Amino acid sequence: MPRTLTRRTVLKLGLASTALAACAPALPATRPAAAPAAAEVAAPVAVTAATEVELAQAMAGAAQALLAALDDTQRAKATYAFDDAERVRWHWTTPRNFPRNGLPLTEMSAEQKTLAHALLAVSVASAGYTKALAIMALQSDLGNDPELYYVTLFGTPGEGAWGWRWEGHHLSRHFTVVDGQVVMTPFFLGAWPTVNGAGERAMPREEDAALELVTSLGAPAIFQENTLTRHVTQNDARVQPLDPVGVEFAAMTDAQQQLVVEIVETYLAAMPPFMAAAQRARIDAAGLDAIRFGWAGPLELRRPTYYRLQGPTFLLEHDKSRNGGTHIHSVWRDFERDFGMGGA
């Protein structure tokens, strides 16, 4: 029978803890000089807000504290008007390839970094914060600075419509508050390498659950024998649904549907629980049976592959086509609400 993404279903399947575990790998112990730097500034904390109003207030308070700690030059660099085009100018590549605007952690004092991390930590689930630290830590494997991430604020925190962004290589998190409601899309999570020198993986279930699913579904799910060269959607402010490919949720077995639920939950676990629940409710209301899973590439973990899950309201792309299948790009888009432009 078709499943829904209600909290009851998730708990029954035992997927909530799986998703959280997948989003919270231990920080690599083999990079003591650079990788743990972010963790030393602020340890992962649990989200205490239980409603959107509380979350909006907590984010506003943390943002105000950060702004108060900046000098005039830093504050001017970090802030834009809410309606500035910069708010929807975004990317996931390195700052070298796509220059960022905002204030990078590298230009902050220790106190300011603590406040910046406090803003990120209060805006996401503890698993989402740990996931962000793990992605940032992987920059050390590439010879990049794990603190070259930019904090940018739009509008006046706590007054009218406002938002903020945390962005750098392989991590782009956007938070928009409109009429007291919070929007957290789009969001981008990436990883390169997929396995670090200590054998730890930043995005394990995002890879494994999808491979298990396509192996079970077989040929009907594979819309292309070779992987794509990149994810289809790029850094546009708004995106439209892609061509329907693969297998519909309604046509899957119970076990296959469980894997779809797990993939979705793994990504939603980066959000505060009540925000994830709201996303699940919207997915359910739009029609869970209409979600499609499509795969491109071989059925091997360490090979270049691509998959996507698409429903009436959302698109999840997971692209591992680069660097011999060791380089992940994944993005969650909301067709109606990205950047809060369709209303919260």
Protein Blocks (a to p, Z undefined) as FASTA:
>chain_A
ZZdfbfklmmmnopmmmmmmmmmccddfklmmlmmmmmmmpccdddfbfbfklmmmmmmm
mmmmmmmmpcfklmmmmpccfklmklmgccfbdfklmccedjdfklpcfklmmmmmmmmm
mmpcfklmmmmmmmmmmmmmnopafklccdddehjehiajaddddddehiacddddeehi
acfbdcddddddfbdfkopafblmlmmmmmmmmmmnmmmlmmbfbdcfbdfbdcbfbdcd
dddehjdfklpcfklmmmmmmmmmmmmmmpcfklmmmmmmmmmmnopklpccddeddddf
kbccddddddfkbccdddfkgghhpaccdddddfklgghlnoZZ
